[in-house]
Amino acid sequence: MSSLINDGVDRVLTETVLAVEDLSVTFPTDDGDVHAVRGVSYELRPREVLGIVGESGSGKSVSSMAVMGLLPGSARITGSIRYRDQELVGRGYKEMMGVRNNGIAMIFQDPMTSLNPVYTIGWQLAEAYRAHHPVSKKAAWAKAVEALELVGIPQPDRRAAQYPHEFSGGMRQRVVIAMAIINDPDVIIADEPTTALDVTVQAQILETLLRIRDETDAAIVMITHDLGVVAGMVDRVQVMYGGTVVESGPVDELFDTPRMPYTVGLLGSLPNPATLGKRLTPIKGSPPSLINLPTGCAFSPRCPLVVEECTTTEPPLAPTERVEHTTRCHRWEHLASLERPQALFEHEEIGSVENPAALTQADPDLPVSEDLAVVEQRLAQEEKSDD
């Protein structure tokens, strides 16, 4: 992003606003320590969008909650989280209040549980603003209406007086975004902001976030399990698995030339119009237990390229032949030599059926899906024959 900024126009846009280095989070339990996050590092500059993707339980949300200082007191946090040269690790809850929402804001996954159902939208936004600015209630209300207008809510002055249950799911998500940006934060962490929204509303929410980025120069961390969401939105992607980053790089390079088998599997499991009529190719197996992680690479029990070294030694996050592209894989060079890496996860039993009619011949009781027009035509012919 810094290459797009003219030197001397706004030098502050080239500076690092948030730096996370070797962040680890452990939760002690009766069954043992849960290693939720292990050695996560990244840097963010203003206007930059970082995507963090991975399966549920990979540590995406826990790492963001650590940045916000919202983890329970039992969590053991090591490493460094620096916001504009201020160290955040070790700060108490009250000490973090000056940073939270004012410097770093978070958009939570479920807008209905993020909003208080007994207060109006405008009151909640105004209170979020007054918590950081010594202004009158009238001025805070005007700021709330302005924030609602900024996120694209029609008639913001009227809608500010309504309650959360009077808003649709997409409108509530816009309200949560308005609450995150009302104090002009430097960093916005969006944790699954489009979950449970239809495709059209998803696109609107993502467009709103990018417009907010352009108007406020805020950096964005987009946390999601959907690679399709980040494809056209982020600048860089970090893929997480087993609590750690297994691949990181510019979004276009990572999609075009993945250097980690897990990333190849994730990309292959996405619906693709080119494979219409064929079944998806999921990654076999389950994510590892964060209490009893496998020795060596965390992905080795599910990896089609696994060798003995993978099961004994966990690989470091090392550079590949691509600039700013890193991977945690012993066999990334072998993966790079494959003409079609997606074939690693394709199996005969989950592939396409070349002759679906053969299935009904083998099992006449097997139901067959038919096109509605074909069914109606067949029924009309049967009625004629009966006459």
ChimeraX attribute file (.defattr): number of C-alpha atoms within 10 A of each C-alpha:
attribute: neighborCount
match mode: 1-to-1
recipient: residues
	/A:1	13
	/A:2	14
	/A:3	7
	/A:4	8
	/A:5	13
	/A:6	11
	/A:7	12
	/A:8	7
	/A:9	8
	/A:10	9
	/A:11	11
	/A:12	13
	/A:13	21
	/A:14	19
	/A:15	13
	/A:16	16
	/A:17	21
	/A:18	23
	/A:19	19
	/A:20	20
	/A:21	16
	/A:22	15
	/A:23	21
	/A:24	24
	/A:25	22
	/A:26	19
	/A:27	18
	/A:28	13
	/A:29	10
	/A:30	5
	/A:31	8
	/A:32	11
	/A:33	14
	/A:34	18
	/A:35	21
	/A:36	23
	/A:37	29
	/A:38	20
	/A:39	16
	/A:40	22
	/A:41	17
	/A:42	15
	/A:43	15
	/A:44	22
	/A:45	23
	/A:46	23
	/A:47	23
	/A:48	21
	/A:49	25
	/A:50	26
	/A:51	25
	/A:52	26
	/A:53	26
	/A:54	25
	/A:55	17
	/A:56	14
	/A:57	18
	/A:58	24
	/A:59	26
	/A:60	29
	/A:61	22
	/A:62	19
	/A:63	23
	/A:64	19
	/A:65	15
	/A:66	20
	/A:67	25
	/A:68	22
	/A:69	22
	/A:70	13
	/A:71	18
	/A:72	10
	/A:73	11
	/A:74	10
	/A:75	15
	/A:76	15
	/A:77	18
	/A:78	17
	/A:79	15
	/A:80	19
	/A:81	24
	/A:82	17
	/A:83	20
	/A:84	13
	/A:85	11
	/A:86	11
	/A:87	13
	/A:88	19
	/A:89	18
	/A:90	14
	/A:91	11
	/A:92	11
	/A:93	14
	/A:94	10
	/A:95	12
	/A:96	20
	/A:97	16
	/A:98	13
	/A:99	19
	/A:100	22
	/A:101	26
	/A:102	22
	/A:103	21
	/A:104	26
	/A:105	24
	/A:106	25
	/A:107	24
	/A:108	19
	/A:109	20
	/A:110	18
	/A:111	20
	/A:112	17
	/A:113	10
	/A:114	15
	/A:115	21
	/A:116	14
	/A:117	13
	/A:118	10
	/A:119	13
	/A:120	19
	/A:121	27
	/A:122	27
	/A:123	18
	/A:124	20
	/A:125	27
	/A:126	26
	/A:127	16
	/A:128	19
	/A:129	26
	/A:130	18
	/A:131	14
	/A:132	15
	/A:133	12
	/A:134	10
	/A:135	13
	/A:136	11
	/A:137	14
	/A:138	10
	/A:139	13
	/A:140	22
	/A:141	23
	/A:142	16
	/A:143	19
	/A:144	28
	/A:145	23
	/A:146	16
	/A:147	25
	/A:148	27
	/A:149	15
	/A:150	20
	/A:151	24
	/A:152	16
	/A:153	19
	/A:154	12
	/A:155	11
	/A:156	19
	/A:157	17
	/A:158	10
	/A:159	18
	/A:160	23
	/A:161	15
	/A:162	16
	/A:163	19
	/A:164	24
	/A:165	15
	/A:166	13
	/A:167	16
	/A:168	11
	/A:169	19
	/A:170	20
	/A:171	20
	/A:172	22
	/A:173	28
	/A:174	26
	/A:175	29
	/A:176	26
	/A:177	27
	/A:178	24
	/A:179	27
	/A:180	27
	/A:181	29
	/A:182	23
	/A:183	23
	/A:184	19
	/A:185	20
	/A:186	25
	/A:187	30
	/A:188	25
	/A:189	24
	/A:190	23
	/A:191	22
	/A:192	20
	/A:193	26
	/A:194	23
	/A:195	15
	/A:196	13
	/A:197	14
	/A:198	11
	/A:199	11
	/A:200	9
	/A:201	16
	/A:202	18
	/A:203	13
	/A:204	16
	/A:205	22
	/A:206	18
	/A:207	14
	/A:208	17
	/A:209	22
	/A:210	20
	/A:211	14
	/A:212	22
	/A:213	21
	/A:214	13
	/A:215	11
	/A:216	15
	/A:217	19
	/A:218	26
	/A:219	27
	/A:220	27
	/A:221	21
	/A:222	26
	/A:223	24
	/A:224	24
	/A:225	22
	/A:226	18
	/A:227	20
	/A:228	12
	/A:229	19
	/A:230	22
	/A:231	16
	/A:232	11
	/A:233	17
	/A:234	20
	/A:235	17
	/A:236	22
	/A:237	27
	/A:238	27
	/A:239	25
	/A:240	25
	/A:241	25
	/A:242	25
	/A:243	27
	/A:244	27
	/A:245	27
	/A:246	28
	/A:247	25
	/A:248	27
	/A:249	24
	/A:250	19
	/A:251	20
	/A:252	15
	/A:253	17
	/A:254	24
	/A:255	16
	/A:256	10
	/A:257	15
	/A:258	24
	/A:259	30
	/A:260	26
	/A:261	29
	/A:262	24
	/A:263	24
	/A:264	22
	/A:265	22
	/A:266	21
	/A:267	21
	/A:268	20
	/A:269	17
	/A:270	14
	/A:271	14
	/A:272	12
	/A:273	8
	/A:274	7
	/A:275	10
	/A:276	10
	/A:277	11
	/A:278	15
	/A:279	15
	/A:280	17
	/A:281	22
	/A:282	16
	/A:283	20
	/A:284	12
	/A:285	10
	/A:286	10
	/A:287	18
	/A:288	19
	/A:289	16
	/A:290	20
	/A:291	16
	/A:292	12
	/A:293	16
	/A:294	17
	/A:295	14
	/A:296	16
	/A:297	23
	/A:298	25
	/A:299	26
	/A:300	23
	/A:301	18
	/A:302	17
	/A:303	20
	/A:304	14
	/A:305	14
	/A:306	17
	/A:307	12
	/A:308	9
	/A:309	14
	/A:310	21
	/A:311	16
	/A:312	13
	/A:313	13
	/A:314	18
	/A:315	17
	/A:316	14
	/A:317	18
	/A:318	15
	/A:319	15
	/A:320	17
	/A:321	11
	/A:322	13
	/A:323	10
	/A:324	12
	/A:325	23
	/A:326	25
	/A:327	25
	/A:328	23
	/A:329	25
	/A:330	21
	/A:331	18
	/A:332	19
	/A:333	13
	/A:334	11
	/A:335	20
	/A:336	16
	/A:337	9
	/A:338	11
	/A:339	8
	/A:340	9
	/A:341	20
	/A:342	17
	/A:343	13
	/A:344	18
	/A:345	21
	/A:346	17
	/A:347	11
	/A:348	7
	/A:349	8
	/A:350	13
	/A:351	12
	/A:352	16
	/A:353	14
	/A:354	9
	/A:355	8
	/A:356	10
	/A:357	12
	/A:358	11
	/A:359	14
	/A:360	13
	/A:361	10
	/A:362	9
	/A:363	10
	/A:364	11
	/A:365	9
	/A:366	10
	/A:367	9
	/A:368	10
	/A:369	7
	/A:370	8
	/A:371	7
	/A:372	9
	/A:373	9
	/A:374	10
	/A:375	12
	/A:376	11
	/A:377	10
	/A:378	11
	/A:379	12
	/A:380	12
	/A:381	11
	/A:382	11
	/A:383	9
	/A:384	8
	/A:385	8
	/A:386	7
	/A:387	5
